[in-house]
Amino acid sequence: MNSEKVKDTPAEQANIINDGLTLLQNDEHLKFGTDALLLAAFVKKAQKGAELGAGNGVISLLCAQRGRLEHIDGWEIQHDAAELFKRNVEENGFSSRISVINEDLRSVRGEIEGRYNAVFTNPPYMKVDAGKDCSFLQKQIARHEVAGDIYDFCRAGAKLLAYGGDFYCVYRPDRLVDLLLAMRQAGIEPKLLLTVCESPRHSPCMVLVKGKKGGNAGLYVPPVFFISEGENKSEDYLYLLNKGEFPKKYLRP
């Protein structure tokens, strides 16, 4: 992950990140991290996509910059975060390709159902009563399932996806069972499970899961993806930083 500060205010900063994007971030909200970078690299080309729980919009921005999706609708329930997302879209010249929807994803219904080829999400990882409370409500909502749990995210994804559409999610290993169960209950069959480790000496820190709406059972598990090897970034992670995608060995053959 690359980040270079270019200006700041008491609570807000603008950084030049991967792919030359300018990202406005606020100290009261979650900031760009490795999980977002890896999810953006996991999403494959499609015509129309939706992001659930978009925050400041960095994943949608990366997908648009890399030409992964012709148009993206980003859903974000928090008004302040949605406004920051809109400003990031304008700052990077994507107003014609990314639309910001400041609504609750649990309200998905009507004529927008089934209109998307891909849905991607970096949802809250923690249950409401788990872990420490955050100093800002905005971070609390982004980290904890205050405004929807993983079952809500998967149900919304299933409603938005056309039959055969792809669902992408980055999540914590300790809640993997919840994610896979939520996907299957929503009619999204898990098809690819990629485990991420900080190094060969560490336990998994993330999982990336791709599912298909209406897909047949059959889960492919590629080799573990290591971010670093010893004190240096791994060759595969450097490839991802350079190319914006995972090496082919981590994808389903």
C-alpha positions as CSV (number, residue, x, y, z in Angstrom):
1,M,0.0,0.0,0.0
2,N,1.4,3.4,-1.0
3,S,0.4,6.7,0.7
4,E,2.0,10.1,0.4
5,K,0.5,13.1,2.3
6,V,0.0,16.2,0.2
7,K,-2.1,18.5,2.5
8,D,-4.1,18.3,5.7
9,T,-6.5,20.0,8.0
10,P,-7.1,19.4,11.8
11,A,-9.2,16.3,11.0
12,E,-8.8,15.7,7.2
13,Q,-5.8,14.7,5.0
14,A,-5.3,14.3,1.3
15,N,-2.9,11.5,0.3
16,I,-1.6,10.3,-3.0
17,I,-2.1,6.5,-2.9
18,N,-1.8,3.6,-5.2
19,D,-2.4,4.1,-8.9
20,G,-1.8,7.9,-8.5
21,L,-5.2,8.5,-6.9
22,T,-5.8,11.4,-4.5
23,L,-7.7,10.2,-1.4
24,L,-9.3,12.5,1.1
25,Q,-9.4,10.8,4.5
26,N,-10.8,11.9,7.9
27,D,-9.4,11.0,11.3
28,E,-12.9,10.2,12.6
29,H,-13.5,7.6,9.9
30,L,-11.7,4.4,9.0
31,K,-8.7,4.9,6.7
32,F,-7.3,3.1,3.7
33,G,-5.7,-0.2,4.7
34,T,-4.3,-3.4,3.2
35,D,-7.7,-5.1,3.4
36,A,-9.2,-2.5,1.0
37,L,-6.1,-2.7,-1.3
38,L,-6.4,-6.5,-1.5
39,L,-10.1,-6.5,-2.2
40,A,-9.7,-4.0,-5.0
41,A,-7.1,-6.4,-6.6
42,F,-9.5,-9.3,-6.1
43,V,-12.4,-7.8,-8.2
44,K,-12.5,-8.9,-11.8
45,K,-13.8,-7.0,-14.9
46,A,-17.5,-6.6,-15.2
47,Q,-20.0,-4.1,-16.6
48,K,-21.9,-2.7,-13.7
49,G,-20.8,-3.0,-10.0
50,A,-22.0,-2.1,-6.5
51,E,-20.0,-1.5,-3.4
52,L,-21.7,-2.1,0.0
53,G,-20.4,0.0,2.9
54,A,-18.1,2.1,0.8
55,G,-16.8,4.5,3.4
56,N,-14.5,7.1,1.7
57,G,-14.8,5.1,-1.5
58,V,-11.2,4.0,-2.0
59,I,-12.1,0.5,-3.3
60,S,-14.5,1.9,-5.9
61,L,-11.9,4.4,-6.9
62,L,-9.2,1.8,-7.4
63,C,-11.6,-0.4,-9.4
64,A,-12.6,2.5,-11.6
65,Q,-9.0,3.6,-12.1
66,R,-8.0,0.1,-13.2
67,G,-11.0,-0.2,-15.6
68,R,-12.5,-3.1,-13.7
69,L,-16.0,-1.8,-13.9
70,E,-17.7,0.5,-16.4
71,H,-20.0,2.0,-13.7
72,I,-20.1,1.6,-9.9
73,D,-22.8,2.5,-7.4
74,G,-21.4,2.9,-3.9
75,W,-23.7,2.4,-0.9
76,E,-22.8,4.1,2.3
77,I,-25.2,4.7,5.2
78,Q,-23.2,7.4,7.1
79,H,-23.9,10.9,5.7
80,D,-20.4,12.3,6.5
81,A,-18.7,9.3,4.9
82,A,-20.9,9.5,1.8
83,E,-20.1,13.2,1.4
84,L,-16.3,12.4,1.6
85,F,-16.8,9.6,-0.9
86,K,-18.5,12.1,-3.3
87,R,-15.6,14.6,-2.9
88,N,-13.1,11.8,-3.7
89,V,-15.1,10.8,-6.8
90,E,-15.0,14.5,-8.0
91,E,-11.4,15.0,-7.0
92,N,-10.3,12.0,-9.2
93,G,-12.6,12.8,-12.2
94,F,-14.9,9.8,-11.8
95,S,-18.3,11.6,-11.6
96,S,-19.6,9.9,-14.7
97,R,-18.5,6.4,-13.6
98,I,-19.2,6.3,-9.9
99,S,-22.4,7.2,-8.1
100,V,-22.7,7.6,-4.3
101,I,-25.9,6.2,-2.7
102,N,-26.4,7.5,0.9
103,E,-28.8,4.8,2.0
104,D,-29.1,1.8,4.3
105,L,-28.2,-1.3,2.3
106,R,-30.9,-3.2,4.2
107,S,-33.5,-1.1,2.2
108,V,-32.4,-2.6,-1.2
109,R,-35.5,-3.5,-3.1
110,G,-37.5,-2.6,-6.2
111,E,-36.2,-2.1,-9.8
112,I,-32.5,-2.0,-8.8
113,E,-32.6,-5.7,-7.9
114,G,-30.7,-7.9,-10.2
115,R,-29.0,-5.0,-12.1
116,Y,-25.4,-5.6,-11.1
117,N,-22.8,-8.0,-12.5
118,A,-20.5,-7.6,-9.5
119,V,-20.9,-6.6,-5.8
120,F,-18.0,-6.1,-3.5
121,T,-17.7,-5.3,0.2
122,N,-15.3,-4.7,3.1
123,P,-18.0,-5.0,5.8
124,P,-17.7,-4.5,9.5
125,Y,-15.8,-7.4,11.0
126,M,-16.9,-7.3,14.6
127,K,-20.2,-8.0,16.3
128,V,-21.8,-5.2,18.2
129,D,-20.6,-6.4,21.6
130,A,-17.1,-7.5,20.6
131,G,-13.8,-5.7,21.2
132,K,-13.3,-2.2,22.4
133,D,-15.6,0.7,21.6
134,C,-14.1,3.2,19.1
135,S,-13.5,6.9,20.1
136,F,-15.7,8.1,17.2
137,L,-19.2,6.8,16.3
138,Q,-18.2,6.8,12.6
139,K,-15.4,4.2,13.3
140,Q,-17.7,2.2,15.6
141,I,-20.3,1.8,12.7
142,A,-17.6,0.9,10.2
143,R,-15.9,-1.7,12.5
144,H,-18.9,-3.1,14.3
145,E,-22.2,-4.5,13.0
146,V,-24.2,-1.5,14.2
147,A,-25.9,-0.8,10.9
148,G,-26.1,-4.4,9.5
149,D,-24.4,-7.7,10.1
150,I,-22.8,-10.0,7.6
151,Y,-26.1,-11.7,6.8
152,D,-27.6,-8.2,5.9
153,F,-24.6,-7.5,3.6
154,C,-25.0,-10.9,1.8
155,R,-28.7,-10.5,1.5
156,A,-28.3,-7.1,0.0
157,G,-25.6,-8.4,-2.4
158,A,-27.8,-11.2,-3.5
159,K,-30.7,-8.8,-4.3
160,L,-28.5,-6.5,-6.3
161,L,-26.7,-9.2,-8.3
162,A,-28.0,-10.6,-11.6
163,Y,-28.1,-14.4,-11.7
164,G,-24.6,-15.6,-12.2
165,G,-23.1,-12.4,-10.9
166,D,-20.0,-12.3,-8.6
167,F,-19.8,-11.3,-5.0
168,Y,-16.5,-10.3,-3.4
169,C,-15.7,-9.9,0.3
170,V,-12.7,-9.4,2.5
171,Y,-13.2,-10.6,6.1
172,R,-11.6,-11.9,9.3
173,P,-10.6,-15.6,9.5
174,D,-12.2,-16.0,12.9
175,R,-15.6,-15.1,11.4
176,L,-15.2,-17.1,8.2
177,V,-17.9,-19.6,9.1
178,D,-20.4,-16.7,9.5
179,L,-19.5,-15.3,6.1
180,L,-19.8,-18.6,4.2
181,L,-23.1,-19.5,5.9
182,A,-24.5,-16.0,5.2
183,M,-23.5,-16.3,1.5
184,R,-25.1,-19.6,1.0
185,Q,-28.2,-18.7,2.9
186,A,-28.5,-15.6,0.6
187,G,-28.1,-17.8,-2.6
188,I,-24.5,-16.9,-3.2
189,E,-22.3,-20.0,-3.5
190,P,-18.7,-19.6,-2.3
191,K,-16.4,-20.4,-5.2
192,L,-12.9,-19.1,-4.3
193,L,-11.3,-18.7,-0.8
194,L,-7.9,-17.0,-0.6
195,T,-6.2,-16.9,2.8
196,V,-3.8,-13.9,3.5
197,C,-0.9,-14.0,6.0
198,E,1.4,-11.3,7.0
199,S,4.3,-13.7,6.7
200,P,5.0,-17.5,6.8
201,R,5.5,-17.2,10.5
202,H,2.1,-15.6,11.1
203,S,-1.4,-17.0,11.3
204,P,-3.9,-15.8,8.7
205,C,-4.9,-12.2,9.1
206,M,-7.5,-12.0,6.3
207,V,-9.6,-14.0,4.0
208,L,-10.9,-13.0,0.5
209,V,-14.0,-14.9,-0.7
210,K,-15.6,-14.8,-4.1
211,G,-19.1,-16.2,-4.6
212,K,-21.5,-16.6,-7.5
213,K,-25.2,-16.0,-7.3
214,G,-27.0,-19.2,-8.1
215,G,-23.6,-21.1,-8.5
216,N,-23.1,-24.8,-8.0
217,A,-21.3,-26.1,-5.0
218,G,-17.5,-26.3,-5.3
219,L,-14.9,-24.2,-3.5
220,Y,-11.4,-23.7,-4.7
221,V,-8.7,-22.9,-2.2
222,P,-5.4,-21.6,-3.8
223,P,-2.0,-21.3,-2.0
224,V,-1.7,-18.9,0.9
225,F,-0.9,-15.3,-0.1
226,F,2.0,-13.9,2.0
227,I,2.4,-10.1,2.3
228,S,6.0,-10.3,3.4
229,E,8.9,-12.8,3.5
230,G,11.1,-12.1,6.4
231,E,11.8,-8.4,6.5
232,N,10.9,-7.7,2.9
233,K,7.6,-7.6,0.9
234,S,7.0,-10.9,-0.9
235,E,7.4,-11.0,-4.7
236,D,3.7,-11.7,-5.1
237,Y,2.7,-8.7,-3.0
238,L,5.1,-6.5,-5.0
239,Y,3.5,-7.9,-8.2
240,L,0.1,-6.9,-6.8
241,L,1.3,-3.4,-5.9
242,N,2.7,-3.0,-9.5
243,K,-0.1,-4.7,-11.5
244,G,-3.1,-4.0,-9.2
245,E,-4.1,-7.7,-9.3
246,F,-3.2,-11.0,-7.9
247,P,-0.8,-13.4,-9.7
248,K,-2.8,-16.0,-11.7
249,K,-1.8,-18.8,-9.3
250,Y,-4.1,-17.3,-6.7
251,L,-7.1,-17.5,-9.0
252,R,-9.3,-20.4,-9.9
253,P,-7.8,-22.3,-12.9
